[in-house]
Amino acid sequence: MNNYIKGTVREIFYQTDKGYMVGIFKVKSFEGKDLEKYLNRTITFTGIFPELSKNADYILYGELITHPKYGVQFNVTAYEKILPESNDGIINYLSSNIFSGVGIKTATKIVERLGDNVLDIILEDYEALLIIPNMTEKKAKKIHETLKSESDSYKTVIKLQNIGFNMNDASKIYNYYKEETLNLIEGNIYDIIEKIAGISFITIDKIAMNLDVDKKSDKRIEACILYIMLELCLKNGNTYNELEDIYIGVTNYLNINLMIEEFDYYLLNLNKGNKIIIESAAYYLKDYFDAEKNIALSISKLNNNVSFPYNNLDKLITKLERKNKIKYDYQQRTAIKESMEHNFLIITGGPGTGKTTILKTMVSLYKEIKEITNENLIETIALLAPTGRAAKRIKETTGINATTIHRFLKWNKETNEFAVNINNKSLVKLVIIDEVSMIDTFLLSNLLYGLNSNVKIIMVGDHNQLPSVGSGQVLQDLITSNMVPVIELNNLYRQKENSYIINLAHEIKNGDLSDEWHLKQEDYNFIECERNQIKDIIVKLCQNAIEKKYAVKDIQVLVPMYKGINGIDQINNTLQDVFNPKSNDKKEIIYRDQVYRENDKVLQAKNNNDLNISNGDLGTIKKISKNDGKDIITIDFEGELVDYSLSDLEDVLIGYAISIHKSQGSEFDIVIIPMDLSFNRMLYRKLIYTAITRTKKSLLLVGQKEAFVRSVKNDFETKRKTSLVKMIKTMSI
């Protein structure tokens, strides 16, 4: 903590209930590079603080950063409260808004009567203030308590840091527990995990063991049970777990002898405390149980709401067919009609069956029936998708603005909360959600919390694709329940003459390959080679595509795994030199051993609502520059220029090769997929099906044919433990 600024908080203009603050700081002295220009000037500061007072003096430790939207800021990682030393400073301090009811006259009298050590004297004994004229005992106690609180807060935060918490976590803890913080640390440190989001069991347990907490304490065992249940859900995509899995996980982690009878006691105690739900042999974390229950209840209500048939739908659809110069088959026409007649509908089907195509007609039909103008369209209809690229595809197809679910719900990254929620619902009347297979249980539950009960929801997706990265398999479960209306589109339309890709996708889906997959087709080729030749052949294919004037963004290598000689990391390092070789006219920067170079193709790996960029978005580094001595990386996401700081690159990957999971919701002209037997557990049907269905024009498989055949035959996938089918059946009776 060498860098600091010392001075006065002039303004706090943004503050959350989690302690995150943004304000203006007047710098009186400093230590560190690039800070001299702010001496006797103000600077914007950001950070998490247990308490901060306007017009009070502090030392703020941290560093200058450049926010892409708000410019240069001082990011605070630690701080100290400075009690004023001069008489004038003490008078200003005591008469500030920190001490209610104390004006300049009273403050001046206090300093004159009690002398230079006035603050220490007040801290030691409030009765010292009683010699001040007109001072009441009540007011004296209040001044004493306020001063003590001001002094204690940062001392507590410093103590928390000394036992192992970082500044942000220490501030969050103090913000929640205030003066009870140190009592909590001594009593039940594990309470922090439940009360404060973002502080993990691993962090708390490590600190607890350093504080000599009993390894077999009830609080530790119960906290470990909750941690293991969460880890099992995250790892396996479950919404509940079984007793044996939880027991093995807990005893292995704690490395203690724990009889199953004792273990049952802890589970029952957690159940009694409403932290877990036990139903038969299923053990749920309460949040998971509530989320599935909310989905089942909300959709059952929508499904049971009375809907009215429209007499002239066929005529209106025919009219739209003529307008859009398209002809719908019986399945598509049925889907369009039922989307108007039902309050909840699922439309599913493989690639090329026209799922996205009919969305435009659905929106147009709804607009005409409800007499919606373009002016109030955005207030009435919401087109949503899990990723930014999927949302852009809907917009391209329908001509109507679409957005990610996170943006629609106004997700706050800092607090991980949604502004659109059960207490602040959206007023939209029609919601169409594409790529639903990617939506996990919590995201769908939060979306349903944010919608009114009279909304109409149409879900569109391919249930044969990979399930969500997060827990649950909502699309598959809703279809399996047989309790909601589902239209499955089977006829192939996105298929040119001599096209093979769509046929191959459906063969893979059915697990029944024809002999044609061996043969080179106009839009498909399998290049057989040994695993140590795969990378070199991928390089040649990319070079050929470049020579044919394909844009880098239209060429995508999709890989099942990150590690290994044919993994994402190795292929990206190689392709970076193919697509964007090092040169003197291109700046580059190294972050965590990865070279980022101007003109590099990159992938955003996590949602970043501050930057309006979604998980899975692909962009190009346009410029690497410096601003106030800090590195700025400007990335172009399909025409939207976004400035990244160096630390933002933590969630940015080189994007010439990406994972198949990250490609969901996207399409590319040329898709190249390595087929390597060493991928082993990642060679299964849904994965290869998902990869192949990302292709628009040309599909190239490279490697061992046995790996491809094995992946198509292998319909095994980890069976996710979910209860949505059971719940929705129960609620629909």
C-alpha positions in Angstrom: 0.0 0.0 0.0 2.6 2.5 -1.1 0.3 4.7 -3.1 -2.0 7.0 -1.1 -3.8 10.3 -1.2 -4.4 12.3 2.0 -7.1 14.9 2.3 -10.8 15.6 2.7 -14.0 13.9 1.4 -15.8 16.7 -0.4 -18.8 14.8 -1.7 -20.4 11.3 -1.8 -22.6 11.2 -4.8 -23.2 7.5 -5.1 -23.6 4.9 -2.4 -25.1 1.3 -2.2 -26.3 -0.5 0.9 -23.4 -2.8 0.4 -20.9 0.0 1.2 -19.8 0.8 -2.4 -19.2 4.5 -2.7 -18.2 7.0 -5.4 -17.3 10.6 -4.4 -15.0 13.6 -4.7 -11.8 13.9 -2.7 -9.7 17.0 -2.2 -6.0 15.9 -2.2 -3.7 17.7 0.3 -0.7 15.4 0.1 0.1 12.1 -1.7 2.6 9.3 -2.2 3.0 7.5 -5.5 3.5 7.8 -9.3 1.1 9.9 -11.4 -0.5 11.5 -8.4 1.3 14.8 -8.3 -1.1 16.5 -10.8 -3.9 16.1 -8.3 -2.2 18.0 -5.4 -4.6 20.6 -4.1 -7.1 19.5 -6.6 -10.1 17.1 -6.5 -10.3 13.5 -7.8 -13.1 11.0 -8.1 -12.6 8.0 -5.7 -14.4 4.6 -5.6 -14.3 1.8 -3.2 -16.1 -0.2 -0.5 -16.2 1.5 2.9 -17.8 0.6 6.2 -18.4 4.3 6.9 -17.2 7.5 5.3 -18.1 11.1 6.3 -18.4 14.2 4.1 -15.9 16.9 5.0 -13.8 14.5 7.1 -10.1 13.8 6.6 -8.8 10.4 5.4 -5.8 8.7 4.0 -7.0 6.6 1.0 -4.7 3.8 -0.2 -5.1 2.5 -3.8 -4.2 3.3 -7.4 -5.4 5.4 -10.3 -7.6 3.5 -12.8 -9.3 4.7 -16.0 -13.0 3.6 -16.0 -14.2 3.1 -19.6 -17.3 5.3 -19.0 -16.3 7.7 -16.2 -12.6 8.3 -16.8 -9.8 8.6 -14.2 -10.6 7.5 -10.7 -8.7 6.6 -7.5 -9.7 3.0 -6.7 -9.4 2.6 -2.9 -8.2 -0.7 -1.4 -7.7 0.5 2.2 -8.2 3.7 4.2 -7.6 5.4 7.5 -9.6 8.0 9.3 -7.5 11.0 10.3 -8.7 12.8 13.4 -7.9 16.6 13.1 -4.9 17.9 15.0 -5.2 21.8 14.8 -7.7 23.7 16.9 -9.4 25.0 13.8 -9.5 21.5 12.3 -11.1 20.1 15.5 -13.7 22.9 15.6 -14.6 22.2 12.0 -14.8 18.4 12.7 -17.0 18.7 15.8 -19.3 21.2 14.1 -19.6 19.0 10.9 -22.8 17.0 10.1 -21.1 14.0 11.8 -22.0 15.4 15.2 -25.7 16.4 15.1 -26.7 19.3 17.3 -23.1 20.7 17.6 -22.6 24.1 16.0 -19.4 26.2 15.6 -20.0 28.1 18.9 -20.4 24.9 20.9 -17.4 23.3 19.2 -15.3 26.4 19.8 -16.2 26.3 23.5 -15.3 22.6 23.7 -11.9 23.1 22.2 -11.2 26.2 24.4 -12.1 24.5 27.7 -10.6 21.0 27.0 -7.4 22.0 25.2 -5.1 20.3 22.7 -6.0 16.7 23.6 -9.7 17.4 23.4 -10.7 14.4 21.3 -8.7 11.9 23.5 -10.3 13.5 26.6 -13.9 13.0 25.1 -13.1 9.5 24.1 -11.9 8.6 27.6 -14.9 10.1 29.5 -18.0 11.9 28.2 -18.4 13.6 31.6 -15.5 15.9 30.7 -17.9 17.7 28.4 -20.2 18.6 31.2 -18.0 21.6 32.1 -19.1 23.2 28.8 -21.9 25.8 29.4 -25.4 24.5 28.4 -24.0 21.0 27.8 -26.5 18.3 28.8 -25.6 14.8 29.8 -27.6 13.4 26.9 -25.7 15.6 24.3 -22.3 14.8 25.9 -23.0 11.0 25.7 -24.1 11.4 22.0 -20.9 13.3 21.2 -18.8 10.6 23.0 -20.6 7.7 21.2 -20.3 9.3 17.8 -16.6 10.0 18.3 -16.1 6.4 19.5 -18.0 5.0 16.6 -15.9 7.1 14.1 -12.7 5.8 15.8 -13.8 2.2 16.1 -15.0 1.6 12.5 -11.7 1.8 10.7 -9.9 0.1 13.6 -12.2 -2.9 13.2 -11.7 -3.0 9.4 -7.9 -2.9 10.0 -8.2 -5.8 12.5 -10.3 -7.8 10.0 -7.6 -7.3 7.4 -4.9 -8.4 9.8 -6.6 -11.7 10.4 -6.9 -12.4 6.6 -9.8 -10.5 5.0 -9.1 -8.2 2.1 -10.3 -4.6 2.3 -13.5 -5.1 0.3 -14.6 -8.1 2.4 -13.6 -6.4 5.6 -15.8 -3.4 4.7 -18.7 -5.6 3.7 -18.5 -7.4 7.1 -18.3 -4.2 9.1 -21.1 -2.6 7.1 -23.4 -5.5 8.1 -22.4 -6.2 11.7 -21.2 -2.8 12.8 -20.1 -2.7 16.4 -21.0 -6.5 16.8 -18.3 -7.4 14.2 -15.5 -8.5 16.6 -18.0 -10.4 18.8 -19.2 -12.3 15.7 -15.6 -13.2 14.8 -15.1 -14.7 18.2 -18.6 -16.3 18.3 -19.6 -17.6 14.9 -17.4 -16.5 12.0 -19.3 -18.9 9.7 -22.4 -16.7 9.9 -20.6 -14.3 7.4 -21.1 -16.8 4.6 -24.8 -16.8 4.8 -25.2 -13.1 5.5 -22.8 -11.5 3.0 -22.7 -12.5 -0.6 -19.3 -13.0 -2.3 -17.4 -14.3 0.8 -16.8 -18.0 0.4 -16.7 -20.9 2.8 -13.1 -21.5 1.8 -12.1 -18.0 2.8 -13.9 -18.1 6.1 -12.8 -21.6 6.9 -9.1 -20.8 6.3 -9.3 -17.7 8.6 -11.3 -19.7 11.2 -8.6 -22.4 11.3 -5.9 -19.8 11.8 -8.0 -18.5 14.7 -8.0 -22.0 16.2 -11.8 -22.6 15.8 -12.7 -26.2 16.8 -12.4 -28.4 13.7 -15.5 -30.3 14.7 -17.6 -27.3 15.8 -21.3 -27.5 14.9 -21.1 -24.2 13.0 -18.2 -25.4 10.9 -19.8 -28.7 9.9 -23.1 -27.0 9.0 -21.4 -24.4 7.0 -19.4 -27.1 5.2 -22.6 -29.0 4.4 -24.0 -25.9 2.7 -20.8 -25.3 0.8 -20.6 -28.9 -0.4 -24.3 -28.9 -1.5 -23.6 -25.7 -3.5 -20.4 -27.1 -5.1 -22.3 -30.3 -6.1 -25.0 -28.2 -7.7 -22.5 -26.0 -9.6 -20.4 -28.9 -10.7 -23.1 -31.2 -11.9 -25.9 -28.8 -12.8 -28.1 -30.2 -10.1 -30.9 -28.3 -8.2 -30.8 -30.9 -5.4 -28.4 -33.6 -4.1 -28.6 -37.0 -2.5 -27.4 -37.8 1.0 -24.5 -40.0 0.1 -22.9 -37.4 -2.2 -23.2 -34.7 0.4 -21.8 -37.0 3.2 -18.8 -38.0 1.2 -18.0 -34.4 0.1 -18.3 -33.1 3.7 -16.2 -35.8 5.4 -13.5 -35.6 2.7 -13.2 -31.9 3.0 -13.2 -31.7 6.8 -11.1 -34.9 7.1 -12.9 -35.8 10.4 -14.7 -38.9 11.6 -18.4 -38.2 11.4 -21.0 -41.0 11.9 -23.9 -40.9 9.5 -26.3 -40.6 12.5 -24.4 -37.4 13.6 -24.6 -36.2 10.0 -28.3 -36.6 9.9 -28.6 -34.4 13.0 -26.8 -31.6 11.2 -29.0 -31.9 8.1 -32.2 -31.9 10.2 -30.9 -28.8 12.1 -30.3 -27.0 8.8 -33.7 -28.0 7.7 -35.3 -26.7 10.9 -33.4 -23.4 10.3 -34.9 -23.2 6.8 -31.5 -23.3 5.2 -32.1 -26.6 3.4 -35.3 -28.3 2.2 -35.6 -32.1 2.6 -38.2 -33.9 0.5 -37.9 -37.7 0.5 -34.4 -38.5 -0.7 -33.8 -35.0 -2.2 -31.8 -32.4 -0.3 -32.1 -28.8 -1.6 -30.5 -25.6 -0.8 -33.4 -23.3 -0.1 -32.6 -20.9 -2.9 -32.6 -23.7 -5.4 -35.9 -25.2 -4.1 -37.6 -21.7 -4.2 -36.3 -21.0 -7.7 -37.7 -24.3 -9.1 -40.9 -23.8 -7.2 -41.3 -20.3 -8.5 -40.8 -21.5 -12.1 -43.3 -24.3 -11.7 -45.9 -22.1 -10.0 -45.5 -19.2 -12.4 -45.7 -21.3 -15.6 -48.6 -23.3 -14.2 -50.6 -20.1 -13.6 -49.8 -18.8 -17.0 -50.8 -22.1 -18.6 -54.1 -22.1 -16.7 -55.0 -18.5 -17.4 -58.0 -18.4 -19.8 -57.0 -17.5 -23.3 -59.4 -16.5 -26.1 -59.2 -17.8 -29.6 -59.0 -15.4 -32.5 -61.3 -16.1 -35.5 -59.3 -14.4 -38.2 -55.7 -15.6 -37.5 -55.4 -17.6 -40.7 -56.3 -14.6 -42.8 -53.9 -12.4 -40.9 -51.1 -15.0 -41.2 -51.7 -15.3 -45.0 -51.6 -11.5 -45.3 -48.2 -11.5 -43.5 -46.9 -14.3 -45.7 -47.6 -12.2 -48.8 -46.0 -9.1 -47.2 -42.9 -11.0 -46.2 -42.8 -13.1 -49.3 -42.7 -16.4 -47.4 -44.8 -19.5 -47.1 -45.3 -21.3 -43.8 -45.9 -25.0 -43.5 -48.6 -26.5 -41.2 -46.2 -26.8 -38.2 -45.1 -23.2 -38.5 -48.6 -21.9 -39.0 -49.8 -23.9 -36.0 -46.9 -22.4 -33.9 -47.8 -18.9 -34.9 -51.5 -19.4 -34.1 -50.9 -21.1 -30.8 -48.5 -18.3 -29.8 -51.5 -16.0 -29.9 -54.0 -18.3 -28.3 -51.8 -19.5 -25.3 -50.3 -17.5 -22.5 -47.3 -19.9 -22.5 -45.8 -21.8 -25.4 -42.6 -23.6 -26.2 -41.4 -23.8 -29.8 -38.6 -26.3 -30.3 -36.7 -27.8 -33.2 -33.3 -28.4 -34.7 -31.3 -26.1 -37.0 -32.9 -25.1 -40.2 -36.5 -25.7 -39.1 -37.5 -22.0 -39.1 -37.7 -21.4 -35.4 -36.3 -17.9 -35.5 -38.0 -17.1 -38.9 -41.5 -17.2 -37.5 -40.7 -14.8 -34.6 -41.0 -11.8 -36.9 -44.5 -13.0 -37.9 -45.5 -13.6 -34.3 -44.5 -10.0 -33.4 -46.2 -8.5 -36.4 -49.4 -10.5 -35.7 -49.5 -9.5 -32.0 -49.0 -5.9 -33.0 -51.9 -6.0 -35.4 -54.2 -7.9 -33.0 -53.5 -5.6 -30.1 -53.2 -2.5 -32.2 -49.7 -1.7 -30.9 -47.9 1.3 -32.5 -44.1 1.5 -33.0 -44.0 4.2 -30.4 -45.2 1.9 -27.6 -43.7 -1.3 -28.9 -40.7 -1.3 -26.5 -43.1 -0.9 -23.5 -45.3 -3.8 -24.7 -43.0 -6.4 -26.3 -39.7 -7.7 -25.1 -37.4 -10.0 -27.2 -34.8 -11.6 -25.0 -31.9 -14.0 -25.2 -29.3 -15.3 -22.8 -26.3 -13.8 -24.7 -25.6 -10.6 -26.6 -24.9 -12.4 -29.8 -28.1 -14.4 -29.6 -30.0 -11.1 -29.0 -28.3 -9.5 -32.0 -29.4 -12.5 -34.2 -33.0 -12.0 -33.2 -32.8 -8.3 -34.1 -31.3 -9.2 -37.5 -34.1 -11.6 -38.1 -37.1 -9.6 -36.8 -35.8 -6.0 -37.3 -36.9 -5.4 -33.7 -34.5 -4.5 -30.9 -33.6 -7.5 -28.6 -31.6 -7.6 -25.4 -30.1 -10.0 -23.0 -32.2 -11.2 -20.1 -29.7 -9.6 -17.7 -30.0 -6.2 -19.2 -33.8 -6.5 -19.4 -33.8 -7.2 -15.6 -31.3 -4.4 -15.0 -28.7 -6.6 -13.4 -26.3 -4.8 -11.0 -22.9 -6.5 -11.2 -21.7 -4.9 -8.0 -24.5 -6.4 -5.9 -25.6 -9.3 -8.1 -29.2 -8.1 -7.9 -31.9 -7.3 -10.4 -33.7 -4.0 -10.4 -36.6 -5.5 -12.2 -37.9 -8.0 -9.6 -40.9 -9.2 -7.6 -41.3 -5.7 -6.1 -40.6 -3.8 -9.3 -42.2 -5.7 -12.2 -41.9 -5.0 -15.9 -45.2 -3.9 -17.6 -44.5 -5.7 -20.9 -47.3 -7.9 -22.3 -45.5 -10.2 -24.6 -42.1 -11.8 -24.0 -40.3 -13.9 -26.6 -37.1 -15.7 -25.4 -34.7 -17.4 -27.9 -32.0 -19.9 -27.2 -33.9 -21.1 -24.0 -31.7 -24.2 -23.7 -29.0 -21.9 -22.4 -31.1 -20.5 -19.5 -30.5 -21.9 -16.1 -33.0 -22.2 -13.2 -32.0 -19.0 -11.3 -32.1 -16.8 -14.4 -35.5 -18.0 -15.5 -36.9 -17.7 -11.9 -35.7 -14.1 -11.7 -37.2 -13.3 -15.1 -40.5 -14.7 -14.0 -40.3 -12.7 -10.7 -39.9 -9.6 -12.8 -43.0 -10.2 -15.0 -46.7 -9.7 -14.3 -49.1 -12.7 -14.2 -51.0 -11.5 -17.3 -47.9 -11.6 -19.5 -47.7 -13.9 -22.6 -44.4 -15.9 -22.8 -43.1 -17.7 -25.9 -39.9 -19.8 -25.4 -37.9 -20.8 -28.4 -35.0 -23.3 -28.3 -33.5 -26.6 -29.3 -33.7 -29.1 -26.5 -31.0 -31.3 -28.1 -28.4 -28.7 -27.5 -26.2 -28.4 -24.5 -28.0 -27.6 -21.2 -27.3 -24.4 -19.4 -23.9 -23.8 -17.8 -25.7 -23.0 -14.5 -27.9 -25.4 -12.6 -31.0 -26.9 -14.1 -32.3 -28.0 -17.5 -35.4 -25.9 -17.7 -36.3 -26.3 -21.4 -35.8 -30.1 -21.3 -37.8 -30.4 -18.1 -40.7 -28.2 -19.3 -41.0 -30.3 -22.4 -40.7 -33.6 -20.5 -43.4 -32.6 -18.1 -46.1 -32.8 -20.9 -47.9 -30.1 -18.9 -47.3 -27.1 -21.2 -48.1 -26.6 -24.9 -45.1 -27.5 -27.1 -44.8 -27.2 -30.9 -41.8 -29.1 -32.4 -40.7 -28.1 -35.9 -39.2 -30.9 -37.9 -39.2 -29.8 -41.5 -35.9 -28.5 -42.8 -35.8 -25.1 -44.5 -32.4 -23.5 -44.0 -30.9 -25.7 -46.6 -29.5 -24.9 -50.0 -29.2 -27.4 -52.9 -26.2 -29.7 -52.3 -26.1 -28.6 -48.6 -25.1 -31.3 -46.1 -24.6 -29.6 -42.8 -28.3 -29.5 -41.7 -28.7 -33.2 -42.6 -25.6 -34.1 -40.7 -26.9 -32.2 -37.6 -30.1 -34.2 -37.7 -28.2 -37.5 -38.2 -26.1 -36.6 -35.1 -29.2 -35.7 -33.1 -30.7 -39.1 -33.9 -27.4 -40.9 -33.3 -27.6 -42.5 -36.8 -24.9 -41.4 -39.2 -25.3 -42.2 -42.9 -22.3 -43.1 -45.1 -22.2 -39.5 -46.4 -20.3 -38.2 -43.5 -17.1 -39.9 -44.9 -17.5 -38.0 -48.1 -16.4 -34.4 -49.0 -19.4 -32.3 -49.7 -19.9 -28.8 -51.0 -20.2 -27.3 -47.5 -18.6 -30.1 -45.5 -15.3 -32.0 -45.2 -13.7 -34.4 -42.7 -10.0 -34.2 -42.9 -8.6 -37.3 -41.3 -5.2 -37.1 -39.6 -3.3 -38.1 -36.4 -3.8 -36.0 -33.3 -0.3 -34.5 -33.6 -1.2 -33.2 -37.1 -4.5 -31.5 -36.1 -3.1 -28.1 -35.2 -1.0 -27.8 -38.4 -4.0 -28.7 -40.6 -6.2 -26.2 -38.8 -3.5 -23.5 -39.5 -3.6 -24.4 -43.2 -7.4 -24.3 -43.3 -7.4 -20.8 -41.7 -4.7 -19.6 -44.1 -6.9 -20.9 -47.1 -9.9 -19.0 -45.7 -7.9 -15.8 -45.4 -6.7 -16.2 -49.0 -10.4 -16.5 -50.0 -11.0 -13.2 -48.4 -13.1 -14.4 -45.5 -13.1 -12.0 -42.5 -11.6 -13.2 -39.3 -14.9 -12.8 -37.5 -16.5 -15.3 -39.9 -13.9 -18.1 -39.2 -14.3 -19.9 -35.9 -12.5 -22.8 -34.4 -14.7 -24.6 -31.8 -12.9 -26.9 -29.3 -14.2 -29.1 -26.6 -11.5 -28.5 -24.1 -9.0 -25.8 -23.0 -6.0 -27.9 -22.2 -3.9 -30.4 -24.3 -2.0 -30.0 -27.5 -5.2 -29.5 -29.4 -6.9 -27.5 -26.7 -8.2 -24.0 -26.9 -5.1 -22.4 -25.3 -2.6 -24.0 -27.6 -4.6 -23.4 -30.8 -5.2 -19.8 -29.9 -1.5 -19.2 -29.4 -0.8 -20.7 -32.8 -3.6 -19.0 -34.6 -2.7 -15.6 -33.2 0.4 -15.7 -35.3 -1.6 -16.8 -38.3 -4.4 -14.2 -38.2 -2.5 -11.4 -36.5 1.3 -11.8 -36.5 3.6 -9.6 -34.4 4.7 -6.4 -36.2 6.2 -3.1 -35.4 3.1 -1.2 -36.4 0.8 -3.1 -33.9 1.0 -2.4 -30.2 0.7 -5.3 -27.8 0.4 -5.8 -24.1 0.9 -8.8 -21.8 -1.6 -9.7 -19.1 -1.2 -12.9 -17.0 1.2 -14.4 -19.5 -1.2 -13.8 -22.4 -0.3 -11.5 -25.3 -3.0 -9.1 -26.4 -2.3 -7.4 -29.8 -4.0 -4.7 -31.8 -6.3 -6.5 -34.4 -6.6 -9.6 -32.2 -10.0 -11.3 -32.1 -11.2 -11.6 -28.5 -14.0 -13.2 -26.5 -15.8 -11.7 -23.5 -16.0 -14.6 -21.0 -18.4 -13.0 -18.4 -21.3 -10.6 -18.5 -20.2 -7.0 -17.9 -23.2 -4.7 -17.7 -21.0 -1.7 -16.9 -19.5 -2.0 -20.3 -22.8 -3.3 -22.0 -20.9 -6.5 -23.1 -22.3 -10.0 -22.6 -20.7 -13.4 -22.0 -19.9 -14.9 -25.4 -19.5 -11.6 -27.3 -16.7 -11.6 -29.8 -14.8 -8.4 -30.7 -11.5 -7.0 -32.1 -8.8 -5.1 -30.3 -8.8 -1.8 -32.3 -6.2 0.1 -30.2 -3.9 -0.2 -27.2 -3.0 3.2 -25.7 -2.3 5.0 -22.5 -4.3 7.5 -20.5 -2.8 9.2 -17.5 -0.1 6.5 -17.5 -2.7 3.7 -17.5 -3.1 1.1 -20.3 -6.4 1.3 -22.3 -7.5 -1.4 -24.6 -10.2 -0.4 -27.0 -12.3 -3.3 -28.3 -14.7 -3.2 -31.2 -17.8 -5.3 -30.6 -19.5 -5.2 -34.0 -19.4 -1.4 -34.2 -19.5 -0.7 -30.5 -16.2 0.6 -29.2 -15.5 -0.2 -25.6 -12.5 0.9 -23.5 -11.1 -1.7 -21.2 -8.6 -1.2 -18.4 -5.8 -3.8 -17.9 -7.6 -5.5 -15.1 -10.7 -5.9 -17.2 -8.7 -8.3 -19.4 -9.2 -10.9 -16.7 -12.5 -11.7 -18.4 -11.3 -11.3 -22.0 -9.8 -14.3 -23.9 -8.1 -14.6 -27.3 -11.0 -15.7 -29.5 -9.7 -17.5 -32.6 -10.6 -20.8 -30.9 -13.4 -20.8 -28.3 -15.2 -23.4 -26.3 -18.4 -25.0 -27.8 -20.3 -23.8 -24.7 -19.3 -20.2 -25.4 -20.4 -20.5 -29.0 -24.0 -21.2 -28.1 -26.3 -18.5 -29.5 -23.8 -17.7 -32.3 -23.4 -18.7 -35.9 -20.3 -18.5 -38.2 -19.7 -18.8 -41.9 -16.8 -21.3 -41.4 -16.6 -23.6 -38.4 -13.5 -25.8 -37.8 -13.7 -28.5 -35.1 -10.7 -30.7 -34.0 -11.6 -34.3 -33.3 -9.1 -35.8 -30.9 -9.6 -39.0 -28.9 -7.8 -37.5 -26.0 -10.8 -35.1 -25.5 -12.3 -38.3 -24.0 -15.1 -37.3 -21.6 -16.0 -34.3 -23.8 -16.8 -36.6 -26.8 -20.6 -36.8 -26.5 -23.5 -36.2 -28.8 -25.0 -33.0 -27.4 -21.6 -31.3 -27.5 -20.8 -32.1 -31.1 -24.4 -31.4 -32.2 -24.2 -28.0 -30.6 -20.9 -27.3 -32.3 -22.0 -28.3 -35.8 -25.3 -26.3 -35.6 -23.2 -23.1 -35.2 -22.2 -23.4 -38.9 -23.8 -21.3 -41.6 -21.7 -22.1 -44.8 -18.8 -24.5 -44.3 -18.1 -27.2 -41.7 -14.6 -28.7 -41.4 -13.8 -31.5 -39.0 -10.1 -32.3 -38.5 -8.6 -35.3 -36.8 -9.5 -38.9 -35.8 -12.7 -40.3 -37.3 -13.1 -42.6 -34.4 -13.4 -39.6 -32.1 -16.2 -38.2 -34.2 -18.1 -41.6 -34.3 -17.6 -42.0 -30.6 -19.1 -38.6 -29.9 -22.2 -39.3 -32.0 -22.8 -42.7 -30.4 -22.2 -41.4 -26.9 -25.6 -40.1 -25.8 -24.5 -40.4 -22.2 -24.5 -37.2 -20.3 -24.4 -36.4 -16.6 -27.9 -36.8 -15.5 -28.9 -33.6 -13.7 -30.9 -34.0 -10.6 -33.8 -31.5 -11.0 -37.4 -31.4 -9.6 -39.1 -29.1 -12.1 -40.9 -31.9 -13.9 -42.3 -33.2 -10.6 -43.2 -29.7 -9.3 -45.0 -28.6 -12.5 -47.0 -31.8 -12.7 -48.0 -31.4 -9.0 -49.1 -27.8 -9.5 -50.9 -28.4 -12.8 -53.2 -31.0 -11.3 
